[in-house]
Amino acid sequence: MLIDRAEITIRGGHGGVAMPKKLKGRDGGNGGRGGDVYIVGSSDITLLNQFSEKIVFVGENGAMGGKKNMTGKSGADLEIFLPIGTSIIDKKTKELIFEVTKPNERFKICRGGQGGIGSILPDQGKPGTEKKVILNLKLIANFGLIGLPNAGKSSLLNELTNAKAKTANYAFTTLEPNLGVFDGKYLADIPGLIEGASIGKGLGIGFLKHIEKVGMLFHCISCESDHVIEDYEVVRQEMKKFNPLIIKKPEIILLTKSDLVEPAYIIDLVKILRKKAKKIIPVSIYDFTSLENLKVVIQLQK
């Protein structure tokens, strides 16, 4: 299951111990500085899963000072990779510290401690700053690909973006949302919903939560289906039961797998679905023109 909230402790490395000076000499080197801790943005939305096993992250400690006034080696900095859309909130004050908005974005969240100063009395160095934070994944994509299991969502995401989502001809291949990028916009493949998802059936409530967080819905319905209206309504009803505001999001119906049926049949399906949505786009991963048309639609959306 995709984790979208976590609580962790972050601390800069401790400054290194200074080498004591001799009473009649000046050979005590300063301790090395402790490593800083940085937050780094990533398009991998599963990264909060790492905190299910580890919740304390510390920069490397500085090394002890050496003889002949040699300063100890500074501790290595630590990078913590977080998904785009993650808010970092101070657990004590509840104030926002930082929000990850783009890949490879870096933010220093904790400083390493100052190394000890060489003197007759040993200086143990200073501790790094520490923060206890709440991580909350607020928005995973501009567009969410939704629909029943095996509606072709993952295959479509792979063709539109550089995503490498697993695909197969059976339900629930996708067990957690996949994210891809096209023209600077993020598309999420939301795992297939079934009737009863709002009360935990199938992959359940966890993925309905992620539909709350996308800007526009691409509702995928397979052209192979004999019951396109029923397929549409099952997903819409589960979203409505979970949160009525979800169904108010902008929506485009994508008639997927259009290469598997005759053009005349696609026209009939579009007529049927006109009762449910203003915009309906037939698309196939094997039809270059249909993919290019969909890309234009994505590019035009703000």
Disulfide bonds with the S-S distance in Angstrom:
none
